[in-house]
């Protein structure tokens, strides 16, 4: 029996694989169908329950739902080899000695 599929290391044919946004489990399709048949929307049902919840539980639910509405920002690291190091900012206070600052404070009173 021969090998199946394209040779190792070759590219996948265009359009192959699961399409973006498609449900990958039969169970998810059945759950979605159930919600549609019973005219239920999970977020709406949860929102109906919020007034009955304790404040901390309601806040937790809202924060969980927020993940699906507001995109979360990812932490990124910016690196470059062509940028010179930053020059330290000049601070006029760093040039004065403690005695000079004390005398300035005393004379201003």
N, C-alpha and C positions, 0 to 999 in steps of 0.2 A: 504494500500500500504506500503510495507516494505522500509527500508532504502537502499539507493544505495551506492555502493562503499565499500571499506574496513572499518573495525571498526576505530573509532577515535583513533589517536595515533599510528597506525601501519605504517610501512615503505612503501614508494612507491615501486611498482614493478620495478626491474631493466630494464633499457631501456625505461622507460616511460618519458613523457614530451617532450618538444621541443628540438631538437638536437642542439648542439653548432654551431653557425655560420649560422643557417638557418634563412631565412627571415620570420619575424613574421607578415607581413601585405601583403595582396593581392596587395595593391597599389604599394609597393616596387617592387614586382615581375613585375607588368605592366610597371613601369618606367625603370627597368633594361631591359625588353624586347624591349621597345621603343629605348633605346640607342643602343642595339645590332642590331636592324633592320636598323637603320639609320647610323650605324657605327660611333657613337659618343662616345667620352670618355670625361666626364665632366672636368677632370683635364687638358686634352689637349686643350679643348675649352677655359678654363679660361686662360691658359698660352698664347694662341693666343691674348687674350684681354689685357694682361699686358702692352705691349708697349703703348697702348692708354690711360692708366690710369695715374692719378696723382701719384706722388711718394709715398705719404702717403697711398693712397688707395691700391697701388700695394704691399706695405710692409704689410698692414693689410691682404690682400688676401694670401700672402705667409706665414704669421704667422699662419693663419687659416689652410692652407693646411699642414703645418708642424706638426700640431697635429695628423694628420692621417699617417704620415710617421715616425716620431720620437716619441718613447714612452715618456710620461711625468713621471718624478720621483715623487713618493709620499713622503710626509714628514712622517718620522717615529719617534717614541719616543723609546729610548732604556732605559730600566730600569733593574736593577739587585739588588738583596739584598745581594749577596755574594762578591761584590767588595768593598774594603775599600775606604774611601774618599781620594781624591788626595791630596798629600802633596804640600804645596806651594813651588814654585821654589825659590831657593836662588838667590837673586839679590845682587851682590857685591856693587852696587851703593846705595842700601838702607841702608847700614851700615855706610856710610859716612855722616857726617853732612853737612849742607849747607856751613858753614865756611870753612870746609876742601875742598869742591869742588871749592869754590871761590878762595882759595889760590892756588889750583892746576891749575886752569885756568889762574891765574895771572902769576904764575911762568913759565908756558909753552909758554907765549907770548914773 
